[in-house]
Amino acid sequence: MFKVRGTPIAVAVALILSPFAVQADGGFYGSVRIGLQFEDGGDADADLNLQNWASRLGYSGETALDNGLSAFGKLEFGVDTRSSDNTDGALSTRQAYIGVKGDFGSVLVGQTYHTWYNTVIGVVDQPWWGSCNGCIAYTGRSEDGITYAGSFGMVGVGVTAYLNPTDGPDNSDELDGFELGVTYDAGIVNVGVGLQDLKGSKAVLGVAVNGSAGPIGYAANITAQGGNAGEQDATGFDVFLSYGNAYLDIGTIDQADTSVGLTLGYTYVIGKATTSWFELSSSDSGADGADTVTIARAALKYDWK
C-alpha cells in the first residue's frame, strides 16, 4: 500500500496552492472559559474546584484561488489558565489542518473533527461539557486524518483515512483506520449513518438523527461495537433536547454493566462577547456497589475575534 503521512501532504498542498492565491481572509480568535465545579459521589470526598473549561486561542483563514477553488486552514491551541498547569507547556494542539474546497466538495488533512464525529457524534455533542452520556467510541478532534466531504442534492458523504506516523520495525504503509459517513437531509429531519474502523479496536456502527419541532430541538444517536476477546458487545443510546437556552442530554451504554448519565444545562447570554453556562450532571456506572456521581458546573466565557 502507498506510503503517505500527514505532514508531507500538508506541505505539498501548501506549495501547490501558493502560486494560485489571489485573496486571503481570516483572523485571530480566542475564548477564555473559567468556572467552578462541585463533585460529590464515587470514591472521593466532595470537592469544589476552580477550573479551566477548554480555553483556546487560534487563527483560521481562507484564500480564494484563481482556478475557482479556495484553500482554508486553522491552527487552534488549548490554553492553560494556571501557571501550575504549564509544566508540560502552556499550549496544546486542538486543531491544525489545511484543505481545499470547491464544487467537488472539500479535502482536508490534519487534526480536526472528521467523518465519524461529523456524522454520528457531533449531533448530540452539544452541552458545554457533560455531553454524550451514551456514546460508544466518542471521537472528537482526531489527528493524522485525510477527509473528503461532499454533497449531492440531499445526500452528503464523508470519507476519512488515518495515517499515523510511527517509528521502529513495526512501521508499515497500511492505513491506520478509516471512517465512512452518509447523511440525508429530509427537511424535517436529518439522518446520518457512520462507520469507524481503527487499528487496534473493533469497528463501530452508528445512526444519528437531528432536527427541530417548533421551539424544541432534538438529536439522538445509537452506536454499537463488538467486544474484543472475552468482552461483551457494547450498545449506546444518547438523546439531546433543547428548548430556548435550556438543554438536556441523557444516555445509556449497555455492556458488562449498564451505565446511565444525565446532564441538565442552561446558557445565559450576558453580552455580545460574554456568556455564562450552568450544568448539573449525574452518572451511574451500573457496577455493583458504585455510587452515583453528581457534578455541578458554572462557567463564565469571554470570546473575541
ChimeraX attribute file (.defattr): number of C-alpha atoms within 10 A of each C-alpha:
attribute: neighborCount
match mode: 1-to-1
recipient: residues
	/A:1	7
	/A:2	8
	/A:3	9
	/A:4	15
	/A:5	19
	/A:6	19
	/A:7	13
	/A:8	10
	/A:9	16
	/A:10	16
	/A:11	11
	/A:12	10
	/A:13	16
	/A:14	15
	/A:15	11
	/A:16	9
	/A:17	15
	/A:18	12
	/A:19	10
	/A:20	17
	/A:21	16
	/A:22	12
	/A:23	11
	/A:24	14
	/A:25	10
	/A:26	14
	/A:27	12
	/A:28	14
	/A:29	14
	/A:30	18
	/A:31	20
	/A:32	21
	/A:33	21
	/A:34	19
	/A:35	17
	/A:36	16
	/A:37	20
	/A:38	15
	/A:39	19
	/A:40	17
	/A:41	17
	/A:42	16
	/A:43	9
	/A:44	9
	/A:45	9
	/A:46	13
	/A:47	11
	/A:48	14
	/A:49	11
	/A:50	13
	/A:51	16
	/A:52	18
	/A:53	24
	/A:54	17
	/A:55	18
	/A:56	21
	/A:57	20
	/A:58	20
	/A:59	17
	/A:60	17
	/A:61	15
	/A:62	20
	/A:63	20
	/A:64	18
	/A:65	18
	/A:66	12
	/A:67	10
	/A:68	10
	/A:69	17
	/A:70	21
	/A:71	24
	/A:72	20
	/A:73	19
	/A:74	21
	/A:75	18
	/A:76	22
	/A:77	19
	/A:78	20
	/A:79	25
	/A:80	19
	/A:81	19
	/A:82	10
	/A:83	9
	/A:84	9
	/A:85	11
	/A:86	12
	/A:87	7
	/A:88	8
	/A:89	10
	/A:90	15
	/A:91	15
	/A:92	13
	/A:93	17
	/A:94	22
	/A:95	20
	/A:96	20
	/A:97	22
	/A:98	24
	/A:99	21
	/A:100	23
	/A:101	19
	/A:102	13
	/A:103	9
	/A:104	13
	/A:105	15
	/A:106	19
	/A:107	20
	/A:108	24
	/A:109	27
	/A:110	27
	/A:111	23
	/A:112	25
	/A:113	18
	/A:114	28
	/A:115	30
	/A:116	31
	/A:117	23
	/A:118	17
	/A:119	27
	/A:120	30
	/A:121	28
	/A:122	20
	/A:123	22
	/A:124	26
	/A:125	23
	/A:126	18
	/A:127	23
	/A:128	16
	/A:129	16
	/A:130	23
	/A:131	24
	/A:132	29
	/A:133	27
	/A:134	27
	/A:135	26
	/A:136	24
	/A:137	21
	/A:138	15
	/A:139	17
	/A:140	17
	/A:141	15
	/A:142	17
	/A:143	21
	/A:144	21
	/A:145	28
	/A:146	25
	/A:147	23
	/A:148	22
	/A:149	19
	/A:150	18
	/A:151	16
	/A:152	10
	/A:153	8
	/A:154	11
	/A:155	15
	/A:156	17
	/A:157	20
	/A:158	23
	/A:159	21
	/A:160	23
	/A:161	21
	/A:162	25
	/A:163	22
	/A:164	18
	/A:165	14
	/A:166	10
	/A:167	7
	/A:168	6
	/A:169	6
	/A:170	7
	/A:171	10
	/A:172	16
	/A:173	14
	/A:174	14
	/A:175	16
	/A:176	17
	/A:177	18
	/A:178	21
	/A:179	23
	/A:180	21
	/A:181	24
	/A:182	22
	/A:183	22
	/A:184	18
	/A:185	16
	/A:186	11
	/A:187	8
	/A:188	9
	/A:189	14
	/A:190	18
	/A:191	20
	/A:192	24
	/A:193	21
	/A:194	25
	/A:195	22
	/A:196	22
	/A:197	18
	/A:198	16
	/A:199	12
	/A:200	9
	/A:201	14
	/A:202	16
	/A:203	18
	/A:204	20
	/A:205	21
	/A:206	25
	/A:207	21
	/A:208	24
	/A:209	22
	/A:210	20
	/A:211	18
	/A:212	15
	/A:213	9
	/A:214	7
	/A:215	9
	/A:216	12
	/A:217	15
	/A:218	21
	/A:219	23
	/A:220	26
	/A:221	28
	/A:222	23
	/A:223	25
	/A:224	22
	/A:225	20
	/A:226	16
	/A:227	14
	/A:228	11
	/A:229	6
	/A:230	6
	/A:231	10
	/A:232	14
	/A:233	14
	/A:234	19
	/A:235	21
	/A:236	24
	/A:237	23
	/A:238	27
	/A:239	26
	/A:240	25
	/A:241	20
	/A:242	20
	/A:243	14
	/A:244	10
	/A:245	11
	/A:246	16
	/A:247	20
	/A:248	22
	/A:249	27
	/A:250	24
	/A:251	23
	/A:252	25
	/A:253	24
	/A:254	18
	/A:255	17
	/A:256	12
	/A:257	13
	/A:258	15
	/A:259	18
	/A:260	21
	/A:261	23
	/A:262	23
	/A:263	24
	/A:264	20
	/A:265	22
	/A:266	20
	/A:267	18
	/A:268	13
	/A:269	14
	/A:270	12
	/A:271	9
	/A:272	9
	/A:273	12
	/A:274	16
	/A:275	16
	/A:276	18
	/A:277	20
	/A:278	21
	/A:279	22
	/A:280	19
	/A:281	22
	/A:282	20
	/A:283	21
	/A:284	18
	/A:285	18
	/A:286	18
	/A:287	11
	/A:288	7
	/A:289	8
	/A:290	12
	/A:291	15
	/A:292	15
	/A:293	18
	/A:294	19
	/A:295	19
	/A:296	19
	/A:297	23
	/A:298	20
	/A:299	21
	/A:300	19
	/A:301	18
	/A:302	17
	/A:303	16
	/A:304	12
	/A:305	12
